[in-house]
Amino acid sequence: MQQGFQNSKQASQMLQFSCPRWAQLPGIELYMDQVTGYLNEVFAPLCPPGEEKILTKAMVNNYVKQKVMAPPTKKKYGRAHVAQLLAICALKQVLSIQEVAQLIRIQTQICEVQRAYDYFCGQLEEALKQTVQGKLENSGANEEQLLVIHATRAYASKVYLQKLLEFENTKAL
């Protein structure tokens, strides 16, 4: 399966996924429909069939209400909003929204938003490539074992990140 998968359309979508860097994000402010349309288009290659919408208007409104992101200015969303939403869309798959918000806060405290965002994009692309290419040391695992290996790695990565965020919280006290 892994060998077949590596040559599949799905693997190709992961390998070719390009996360738009800061300079490639829309340079003009966008209305809600434009933001959701843009981000759904960006993530379309990574979405499971039948789940083409990774972001809805209601989700964006909830993120603003929960103070995960700043509210729009005169109903328009700028580059920083789009960058935050892109990170949220990816990370909410494995973390709670509060954990995503904390991770974004930590990153933007140590460097400017543009640099933090571009770093995130590069790491996302690299993680997708390494996962597809099996560069995570699979020790000759067969296809069924790879399913378990990747599922447990996703969980382990999530637990690690949650514990790291918990640690950061204790440092702040």
ChimeraX commands (.cxc) that place a marker at each C-alpha (Angstrom):
marker #1 position 0.00,0.00,0.00 radius 0.5
marker #1 position 2.72,2.53,0.91 radius 0.5
marker #1 position 4.51,2.03,-2.39 radius 0.5
marker #1 position 1.21,2.34,-4.25 radius 0.5
marker #1 position 0.18,5.29,-2.14 radius 0.5
marker #1 position 3.41,7.14,-2.86 radius 0.5
marker #1 position 2.49,7.12,-6.55 radius 0.5
marker #1 position -1.17,8.00,-5.97 radius 0.5
marker #1 position -3.14,11.16,-6.67 radius 0.5
marker #1 position -3.62,11.59,-2.92 radius 0.5
marker #1 position 0.10,11.44,-2.18 radius 0.5
marker #1 position 0.74,13.83,-5.03 radius 0.5
marker #1 position -1.74,16.28,-3.53 radius 0.5
marker #1 position 0.14,16.17,-0.22 radius 0.5
marker #1 position 3.55,16.48,-1.87 radius 0.5
marker #1 position 2.47,19.34,-4.11 radius 0.5
marker #1 position 0.55,21.25,-1.44 radius 0.5
marker #1 position 1.79,24.80,-1.35 radius 0.5
marker #1 position 0.90,26.92,1.61 radius 0.5
marker #1 position 0.78,30.53,0.39 radius 0.5
marker #1 position 3.46,32.59,2.09 radius 0.5
marker #1 position 2.77,36.00,3.62 radius 0.5
marker #1 position 3.69,37.87,0.44 radius 0.5
marker #1 position 1.36,35.60,-1.58 radius 0.5
marker #1 position -1.70,36.22,0.60 radius 0.5
marker #1 position -4.25,38.65,-0.83 radius 0.5
marker #1 position -2.87,42.17,-0.55 radius 0.5
marker #1 position -6.31,43.72,-0.22 radius 0.5
marker #1 position -8.80,43.32,2.57 radius 0.5
marker #1 position -11.46,40.70,1.91 radius 0.5
marker #1 position -15.07,40.24,2.88 radius 0.5
marker #1 position -16.16,37.10,4.74 radius 0.5
marker #1 position -17.28,35.22,1.59 radius 0.5
marker #1 position -13.97,35.96,-0.09 radius 0.5
marker #1 position -11.97,34.78,2.95 radius 0.5
marker #1 position -13.86,31.51,3.31 radius 0.5
marker #1 position -13.71,30.90,-0.44 radius 0.5
marker #1 position -9.98,31.58,-0.56 radius 0.5
marker #1 position -9.11,29.32,2.37 radius 0.5
marker #1 position -11.38,26.51,1.21 radius 0.5
marker #1 position -9.59,26.70,-2.14 radius 0.5
marker #1 position -6.15,26.60,-0.49 radius 0.5
marker #1 position -7.05,23.49,1.53 radius 0.5
marker #1 position -9.08,21.72,-1.17 radius 0.5
marker #1 position -6.21,19.35,-2.10 radius 0.5
marker #1 position -5.94,18.14,1.50 radius 0.5
marker #1 position -9.65,17.74,2.28 radius 0.5
marker #1 position -11.29,14.31,2.26 radius 0.5
marker #1 position -13.82,13.77,-0.54 radius 0.5
marker #1 position -17.17,15.33,0.35 radius 0.5
marker #1 position -15.60,17.69,2.90 radius 0.5
marker #1 position -14.54,20.51,0.63 radius 0.5
marker #1 position -15.36,23.18,3.22 radius 0.5
marker #1 position -12.76,23.43,5.91 radius 0.5
marker #1 position -13.97,26.91,6.91 radius 0.5
marker #1 position -17.44,28.44,7.14 radius 0.5
marker #1 position -18.72,31.90,8.04 radius 0.5
marker #1 position -20.04,30.54,11.35 radius 0.5
marker #1 position -16.58,29.21,12.23 radius 0.5
marker #1 position -14.94,32.56,11.54 radius 0.5
marker #1 position -17.57,34.35,13.62 radius 0.5
marker #1 position -16.97,31.90,16.48 radius 0.5
marker #1 position -13.20,32.44,16.34 radius 0.5
marker #1 position -13.77,36.18,16.63 radius 0.5
marker #1 position -16.29,35.73,19.50 radius 0.5
marker #1 position -13.88,33.42,21.32 radius 0.5
marker #1 position -11.11,36.01,20.79 radius 0.5
marker #1 position -8.98,33.51,18.91 radius 0.5
marker #1 position -8.50,36.24,16.34 radius 0.5
marker #1 position -9.13,39.98,16.13 radius 0.5
marker #1 position -12.46,41.14,14.73 radius 0.5
marker #1 position -12.55,42.41,11.15 radius 0.5
marker #1 position -12.29,46.11,10.41 radius 0.5
marker #1 position -15.48,47.36,8.79 radius 0.5
marker #1 position -16.39,43.74,7.90 radius 0.5
marker #1 position -13.09,43.28,6.05 radius 0.5
marker #1 position -10.30,40.83,6.84 radius 0.5
marker #1 position -6.65,41.69,6.25 radius 0.5
marker #1 position -3.58,39.60,5.59 radius 0.5
marker #1 position -3.03,38.88,9.31 radius 0.5
marker #1 position -6.59,37.54,9.61 radius 0.5
marker #1 position -6.13,35.28,6.58 radius 0.5
marker #1 position -2.80,34.00,7.92 radius 0.5
marker #1 position -4.33,33.25,11.32 radius 0.5
marker #1 position -7.29,31.49,9.75 radius 0.5
marker #1 position -5.02,29.37,7.59 radius 0.5
marker #1 position -3.09,28.19,10.65 radius 0.5
marker #1 position -6.33,27.63,12.55 radius 0.5
marker #1 position -7.79,25.54,9.72 radius 0.5
marker #1 position -4.80,23.20,9.73 radius 0.5
marker #1 position -4.21,22.98,13.46 radius 0.5
marker #1 position -7.85,22.59,14.54 radius 0.5
marker #1 position -7.69,19.12,13.02 radius 0.5
marker #1 position -5.56,17.94,15.96 radius 0.5
marker #1 position -5.84,20.62,18.66 radius 0.5
marker #1 position -8.65,22.44,20.45 radius 0.5
marker #1 position -9.34,26.00,19.33 radius 0.5
marker #1 position -8.00,27.30,22.67 radius 0.5
marker #1 position -4.75,25.37,22.14 radius 0.5
marker #1 position -4.46,26.74,18.60 radius 0.5
marker #1 position -4.98,30.28,19.89 radius 0.5
marker #1 position -2.31,29.75,22.56 radius 0.5
marker #1 position 0.14,28.38,20.00 radius 0.5
marker #1 position -0.44,31.38,17.72 radius 0.5
marker #1 position 0.04,33.77,20.66 radius 0.5
marker #1 position 3.31,32.12,21.67 radius 0.5
marker #1 position 4.68,32.24,18.13 radius 0.5
marker #1 position 3.72,35.88,17.57 radius 0.5
marker #1 position 5.28,36.87,20.89 radius 0.5
marker #1 position 8.68,35.59,19.80 radius 0.5
marker #1 position 8.67,36.98,16.27 radius 0.5
marker #1 position 6.61,39.15,13.94 radius 0.5
marker #1 position 3.45,37.72,12.43 radius 0.5
marker #1 position 4.88,37.47,8.90 radius 0.5
marker #1 position 7.89,35.44,10.02 radius 0.5
marker #1 position 5.84,33.19,12.32 radius 0.5
marker #1 position 3.34,32.55,9.53 radius 0.5
marker #1 position 5.96,31.80,6.86 radius 0.5
marker #1 position 7.74,29.43,9.28 radius 0.5
marker #1 position 4.44,27.63,9.91 radius 0.5
marker #1 position 3.87,27.24,6.16 radius 0.5
marker #1 position 7.31,25.75,5.61 radius 0.5
marker #1 position 6.90,23.33,8.49 radius 0.5
marker #1 position 3.46,22.24,7.27 radius 0.5
marker #1 position 4.76,21.51,3.78 radius 0.5
marker #1 position 7.80,19.66,5.14 radius 0.5
marker #1 position 5.68,17.54,7.50 radius 0.5
marker #1 position 3.40,16.54,4.63 radius 0.5
marker #1 position 6.40,15.62,2.45 radius 0.5
marker #1 position 8.19,13.65,5.15 radius 0.5
marker #1 position 5.05,11.75,6.01 radius 0.5
marker #1 position 4.39,10.76,2.39 radius 0.5
marker #1 position 8.02,9.93,1.67 radius 0.5
marker #1 position 8.26,7.78,4.78 radius 0.5
marker #1 position 11.25,9.66,6.14 radius 0.5
marker #1 position 10.02,9.11,9.67 radius 0.5
marker #1 position 11.77,5.75,10.09 radius 0.5
marker #1 position 9.18,3.06,9.58 radius 0.5
marker #1 position 11.57,0.13,10.21 radius 0.5
marker #1 position 10.34,-1.89,7.24 radius 0.5
marker #1 position 6.71,-1.70,8.32 radius 0.5
marker #1 position 4.05,-3.15,6.04 radius 0.5
marker #1 position 1.06,-1.17,4.84 radius 0.5
marker #1 position -1.22,-2.09,7.74 radius 0.5
marker #1 position 1.50,-1.29,10.25 radius 0.5
marker #1 position 2.02,2.11,8.60 radius 0.5
marker #1 position -1.60,2.99,9.31 radius 0.5
marker #1 position -1.03,2.38,13.01 radius 0.5
marker #1 position 2.38,4.07,12.97 radius 0.5
marker #1 position 1.02,7.28,11.47 radius 0.5
marker #1 position -2.10,7.29,13.67 radius 0.5
marker #1 position 0.00,6.90,16.80 radius 0.5
marker #1 position 2.48,9.56,15.63 radius 0.5
marker #1 position -0.35,12.02,15.09 radius 0.5
marker #1 position -1.61,11.30,18.60 radius 0.5
marker #1 position 1.87,11.45,20.10 radius 0.5
marker #1 position 2.53,14.76,18.35 radius 0.5
marker #1 position -0.74,16.13,19.68 radius 0.5
marker #1 position 0.02,15.00,23.25 radius 0.5
marker #1 position 3.54,16.40,23.02 radius 0.5
marker #1 position 2.26,19.77,21.84 radius 0.5
marker #1 position -0.45,19.87,24.50 radius 0.5
marker #1 position 2.09,19.10,27.22 radius 0.5
marker #1 position 4.44,21.73,25.81 radius 0.5
marker #1 position 1.63,24.31,25.87 radius 0.5
marker #1 position 0.80,23.26,29.44 radius 0.5
marker #1 position 4.46,23.80,30.33 radius 0.5
marker #1 position 4.36,27.27,28.73 radius 0.5
marker #1 position 1.30,28.07,30.83 radius 0.5
marker #1 position 3.12,27.16,34.05 radius 0.5
marker #1 position 6.03,29.39,33.05 radius 0.5
marker #1 position 3.64,32.31,32.66 radius 0.5
marker #1 position 2.35,31.97,36.25 radius 0.5
marker link #1:1,2 radius 0.2
marker link #1:2,3 radius 0.2
marker link #1:3,4 radius 0.2
marker link #1:4,5 radius 0.2
marker link #1:5,6 radius 0.2
marker link #1:6,7 radius 0.2
marker link #1:7,8 radius 0.2
marker link #1:8,9 radius 0.2
marker link #1:9,10 radius 0.2
marker link #1:10,11 radius 0.2
marker link #1:11,12 radius 0.2
marker link #1:12,13 radius 0.2
marker link #1:13,14 radius 0.2
marker link #1:14,15 radius 0.2
marker link #1:15,16 radius 0.2
marker link #1:16,17 radius 0.2
marker link #1:17,18 radius 0.2
marker link #1:18,19 radius 0.2
marker link #1:19,20 radius 0.2
marker link #1:20,21 radius 0.2
marker link #1:21,22 radius 0.2
marker link #1:22,23 radius 0.2
marker link #1:23,24 radius 0.2
marker link #1:24,25 radius 0.2
marker link #1:25,26 radius 0.2
marker link #1:26,27 radius 0.2
marker link #1:27,28 radius 0.2
marker link #1:28,29 radius 0.2
marker link #1:29,30 radius 0.2
marker link #1:30,31 radius 0.2
marker link #1:31,32 radius 0.2
marker link #1:32,33 radius 0.2
marker link #1:33,34 radius 0.2
marker link #1:34,35 radius 0.2
marker link #1:35,36 radius 0.2
marker link #1:36,37 radius 0.2
marker link #1:37,38 radius 0.2
marker link #1:38,39 radius 0.2
marker link #1:39,40 radius 0.2
marker link #1:40,41 radius 0.2
marker link #1:41,42 radius 0.2
marker link #1:42,43 radius 0.2
marker link #1:43,44 radius 0.2
marker link #1:44,45 radius 0.2
marker link #1:45,46 radius 0.2
marker link #1:46,47 radius 0.2
marker link #1:47,48 radius 0.2
marker link #1:48,49 radius 0.2
marker link #1:49,50 radius 0.2
marker link #1:50,51 radius 0.2
marker link #1:51,52 radius 0.2
marker link #1:52,53 radius 0.2
marker link #1:53,54 radius 0.2
marker link #1:54,55 radius 0.2
marker link #1:55,56 radius 0.2
marker link #1:56,57 radius 0.2
marker link #1:57,58 radius 0.2
marker link #1:58,59 radius 0.2
marker link #1:59,60 radius 0.2
marker link #1:60,61 radius 0.2
marker link #1:61,62 radius 0.2
marker link #1:62,63 radius 0.2
marker link #1:63,64 radius 0.2
marker link #1:64,65 radius 0.2
marker link #1:65,66 radius 0.2
marker link #1:66,67 radius 0.2
marker link #1:67,68 radius 0.2
marker link #1:68,69 radius 0.2
marker link #1:69,70 radius 0.2
marker link #1:70,71 radius 0.2
marker link #1:71,72 radius 0.2
marker link #1:72,73 radius 0.2
marker link #1:73,74 radius 0.2
marker link #1:74,75 radius 0.2
marker link #1:75,76 radius 0.2
marker link #1:76,77 radius 0.2
marker link #1:77,78 radius 0.2
marker link #1:78,79 radius 0.2
marker link #1:79,80 radius 0.2
marker link #1:80,81 radius 0.2
marker link #1:81,82 radius 0.2
marker link #1:82,83 radius 0.2
marker link #1:83,84 radius 0.2
marker link #1:84,85 radius 0.2
marker link #1:85,86 radius 0.2
marker link #1:86,87 radius 0.2
marker link #1:87,88 radius 0.2
marker link #1:88,89 radius 0.2
marker link #1:89,90 radius 0.2
marker link #1:90,91 radius 0.2
marker link #1:91,92 radius 0.2
marker link #1:92,93 radius 0.2
marker link #1:93,94 radius 0.2
marker link #1:94,95 radius 0.2
marker link #1:95,96 radius 0.2
marker link #1:96,97 radius 0.2
marker link #1:97,98 radius 0.2
marker link #1:98,99 radius 0.2
marker link #1:99,100 radius 0.2
marker link #1:100,101 radius 0.2
marker link #1:101,102 radius 0.2
marker link #1:102,103 radius 0.2
marker link #1:103,104 radius 0.2
marker link #1:104,105 radius 0.2
marker link #1:105,106 radius 0.2
marker link #1:106,107 radius 0.2
marker link #1:107,108 radius 0.2
marker link #1:108,109 radius 0.2
marker link #1:109,110 radius 0.2
marker link #1:110,111 radius 0.2
marker link #1:111,112 radius 0.2
marker link #1:112,113 radius 0.2
marker link #1:113,114 radius 0.2
marker link #1:114,115 radius 0.2
marker link #1:115,116 radius 0.2
marker link #1:116,117 radius 0.2
marker link #1:117,118 radius 0.2
marker link #1:118,119 radius 0.2
marker link #1:119,120 radius 0.2
marker link #1:120,121 radius 0.2
marker link #1:121,122 radius 0.2
marker link #1:122,123 radius 0.2
marker link #1:123,124 radius 0.2
marker link #1:124,125 radius 0.2
marker link #1:125,126 radius 0.2
marker link #1:126,127 radius 0.2
marker link #1:127,128 radius 0.2
marker link #1:128,129 radius 0.2
marker link #1:129,130 radius 0.2
marker link #1:130,131 radius 0.2
marker link #1:131,132 radius 0.2
marker link #1:132,133 radius 0.2
marker link #1:133,134 radius 0.2
marker link #1:134,135 radius 0.2
marker link #1:135,136 radius 0.2
marker link #1:136,137 radius 0.2
marker link #1:137,138 radius 0.2
marker link #1:138,139 radius 0.2
marker link #1:139,140 radius 0.2
marker link #1:140,141 radius 0.2
marker link #1:141,142 radius 0.2
marker link #1:142,143 radius 0.2
marker link #1:143,144 radius 0.2
marker link #1:144,145 radius 0.2
marker link #1:145,146 radius 0.2
marker link #1:146,147 radius 0.2
marker link #1:147,148 radius 0.2
marker link #1:148,149 radius 0.2
marker link #1:149,150 radius 0.2
marker link #1:150,151 radius 0.2
marker link #1:151,152 radius 0.2
marker link #1:152,153 radius 0.2
marker link #1:153,154 radius 0.2
marker link #1:154,155 radius 0.2
marker link #1:155,156 radius 0.2
marker link #1:156,157 radius 0.2
marker link #1:157,158 radius 0.2
marker link #1:158,159 radius 0.2
marker link #1:159,160 radius 0.2
marker link #1:160,161 radius 0.2
marker link #1:161,162 radius 0.2
marker link #1:162,163 radius 0.2
marker link #1:163,164 radius 0.2
marker link #1:164,165 radius 0.2
marker link #1:165,166 radius 0.2
marker link #1:166,167 radius 0.2
marker link #1:167,168 radius 0.2
marker link #1:168,169 radius 0.2
marker link #1:169,170 radius 0.2
marker link #1:170,171 radius 0.2
marker link #1:171,172 radius 0.2
marker link #1:172,173 radius 0.2
view
